Amino acid sequence: MKRGKVHHYLGMMLDYTIDGKVQISMNDYIEEMLKTLPEDMSGESSSPAGNHLFTVNPDAVPLSASESDKYHHYVAKLCFFVSVPGQTNRWLWYFLVQG
């Protein structure tokens, strides 16, 4: 059993330093995930929802087994992240899970 005011559990930091409140942070979880992303996956966006988000290209080439595994790995990590109360953009990740 760990005692103290700050605990790390399932990728979350639970901070009880303010009496009567808990602050939940997943900054370390996201930073670690971003470090492990493929190098060709970089960039910035003000929103993860581009105009083409829900447009499915019927002529798209399927991902290789390795690429598909990576895709599903990161989507699963993001699904866990948005399942924590207070996170936003759940609809985006639920669409990505359909893939």
Phi, psi and omega in degrees: 000136178258135177250153178137182185260349179234128181230146175249125183210124177050045178081002181250147170255119180256113187248115181253025184289340176263121183304130176081004181224156172232136175251128180250126181230143175236026182302315181297321179299312181290317179300318179295319179296317181296326178295330185266357178295152177302146183298331181281001179252088180216168179134179180228153178207144177285341180209143176284356185256090175285167180298335183267006189308312185263014177266119180261127180273110182292343180264006182295143177280129180299151176290152173292167180301319179295314179295321179296317178299316179297314180304310182292327177299310182288325176296320178297318178298319179291324177298319177297316180302314182282348178283345178285131182307141178096347179279155184243178177065032179301322182302325180296312183291326178295325176294316182298328180295333181296339187295000000 
